[in-house]
Amino acid sequence: MQIKDFAKEYHIQTDTIRYYEKEGLLKPSRKENGYRHYDENCEKQIQFIIALKQIGFTLKEIKQLLIMESKPISMECNVLTVDFLDQKLEELEQKIQFYQQAVKTLQQVKDMINDGKFEENKGQVEHMMLQLFEKSLERNKT
């Protein structure tokens, strides 16, 4: 598959695909005419990248995982991978907790302003939103 078709298949800009290649995340083969050819292996790689990005992995972290995957299987590599995944799981759990609190807060705010009650609850709504903002700042520090 050529880059245009590959990009269309996965709803990604061709520039993004070229960037992934430049960063070593994708490794298409080259035809004699110089065109990139995206094979089944590239499809697996892009699916891996898309899935991990969706759950919050950075490109740097994805690259680390791809590097670990390409190394020979060893106890050391296994330990490093498990430690890396433990850290990411902790981050995701913290995000989930934050978003659960955010959903709860927004539901409470919605209930407080429902039926034209914003004016009487304005102070409390502002306070709740400020608390949510402060929690987001705390989360971004870690």
C-alpha positions as CSV (number, residue, x, y, z in Angstrom):
1,M,0.0,0.0,0.0
2,Q,1.3,3.5,-0.8
3,I,1.4,6.3,1.7
4,K,-1.8,8.0,0.4
5,D,-3.8,4.8,0.7
6,F,-2.2,4.0,4.0
7,A,-3.1,7.4,5.4
8,K,-6.7,7.1,4.2
9,E,-7.1,3.7,5.6
10,Y,-6.1,4.9,9.1
11,H,-7.5,8.4,8.9
12,I,-4.0,10.0,9.4
13,Q,-2.4,12.8,7.5
14,T,0.5,11.7,5.2
15,D,2.7,14.2,7.0
16,T,2.0,12.4,10.3
17,I,3.0,9.1,8.7
18,R,6.2,10.6,7.4
19,Y,6.9,12.0,10.9
20,Y,6.3,8.6,12.4
21,E,8.8,7.1,9.9
22,K,11.3,9.9,10.7
23,E,11.0,9.1,14.4
24,G,11.5,5.3,13.7
25,L,8.0,4.3,14.7
26,L,7.1,3.1,11.2
27,K,9.5,1.3,8.8
28,P,8.0,1.0,5.3
29,S,10.0,-0.7,2.6
30,R,11.0,1.3,-0.5
31,K,10.2,0.2,-4.0
32,E,12.7,0.6,-6.9
33,N,11.0,3.9,-7.8
34,G,11.6,5.2,-4.3
35,Y,8.0,5.0,-3.2
36,R,7.2,3.8,0.3
37,H,5.4,0.6,0.6
38,Y,3.3,-0.1,3.7
39,D,2.9,-3.8,4.3
40,E,1.1,-5.8,6.9
41,N,3.9,-5.2,9.5
42,C,3.4,-1.4,9.0
43,E,-0.3,-1.9,9.5
44,K,0.3,-3.7,12.8
45,Q,2.7,-0.9,13.9
46,I,0.2,1.9,13.1
47,Q,-2.6,0.0,14.9
48,F,-0.3,-0.3,17.9
49,I,0.6,3.4,17.7
50,I,-3.0,4.5,17.4
51,A,-4.2,2.3,20.2
52,L,-1.5,3.5,22.6
53,K,-2.0,7.1,21.7
54,Q,-5.7,6.7,22.5
55,I,-4.9,5.6,26.0
56,G,-2.5,8.4,26.6
57,F,1.0,7.1,25.6
58,T,3.3,9.7,24.2
59,L,5.2,9.1,21.0
60,K,8.4,8.8,23.1
61,E,6.8,6.1,25.2
62,I,5.6,4.3,22.2
63,K,9.0,4.4,20.7
64,Q,10.4,2.9,23.9
65,L,8.0,0.1,23.8
66,L,8.8,-0.6,20.1
67,I,12.6,-0.6,21.0
68,M,11.9,-3.1,23.9
69,E,9.8,-5.2,21.6
70,S,12.6,-5.5,19.0
71,K,15.2,-6.6,21.6
72,P,15.8,-10.3,22.3
73,I,13.6,-11.7,25.0
74,S,15.4,-11.6,28.3
75,M,14.6,-11.4,32.0
76,E,16.2,-7.9,32.1
77,C,14.0,-6.7,29.2
78,N,10.9,-8.3,30.8
79,V,11.6,-6.5,34.1
80,L,12.1,-3.1,32.3
81,T,8.9,-3.6,30.3
82,V,6.9,-4.5,33.4
83,D,8.2,-1.5,35.3
84,F,7.5,0.8,32.4
85,L,3.9,-0.5,32.1
86,D,3.4,-0.3,35.9
87,Q,4.2,3.4,35.7
88,K,1.8,4.0,32.8
89,L,-0.9,2.1,34.6
90,E,-0.5,4.3,37.6
91,E,-0.7,7.4,35.4
92,L,-3.9,6.1,33.8
93,E,-5.5,5.2,37.1
94,Q,-4.8,8.8,38.3
95,K,-6.4,10.2,35.1
96,I,-9.4,7.9,35.5
97,Q,-9.9,9.1,39.1
98,F,-9.6,12.7,38.0
99,Y,-12.1,12.3,35.1
100,Q,-14.5,10.4,37.4
101,Q,-14.4,13.4,39.8
102,A,-14.8,15.8,36.9
103,V,-17.9,13.9,35.7
104,K,-19.3,14.0,39.2
105,T,-18.6,17.7,39.6
106,L,-20.1,18.6,36.3
107,Q,-23.2,16.6,37.0
108,Q,-23.6,18.4,40.3
109,V,-23.1,21.8,38.5
110,K,-25.7,20.8,35.9
111,D,-28.1,19.9,38.6
112,M,-27.5,23.2,40.4
113,I,-28.1,25.4,37.4
114,N,-31.0,23.3,36.0
115,D,-34.3,25.1,35.7
116,G,-32.8,28.5,35.8
117,K,-31.2,28.2,39.3
118,F,-27.8,29.5,38.2
119,E,-28.1,32.8,39.9
120,E,-28.9,31.4,43.3
121,N,-26.1,28.8,43.0
122,K,-23.5,30.9,41.2
123,G,-21.1,31.1,44.1
124,Q,-21.2,27.4,44.8
125,V,-20.8,26.6,41.1
126,E,-17.8,28.9,40.8
127,H,-16.3,27.2,43.9
128,M,-16.8,23.7,42.5
129,M,-15.2,24.7,39.1
130,L,-12.3,26.3,40.9
131,Q,-11.7,23.1,42.9
132,L,-11.8,21.1,39.6
133,F,-9.3,23.5,38.1
134,E,-7.0,23.1,41.1
135,K,-7.2,19.4,40.9
136,S,-6.2,19.6,37.2
137,L,-3.2,21.7,38.1
138,E,-2.1,19.1,40.7
139,R,-2.6,16.3,38.2
140,N,-0.4,18.1,35.6
141,K,2.4,18.6,38.2
142,T,2.9,14.8,38.5
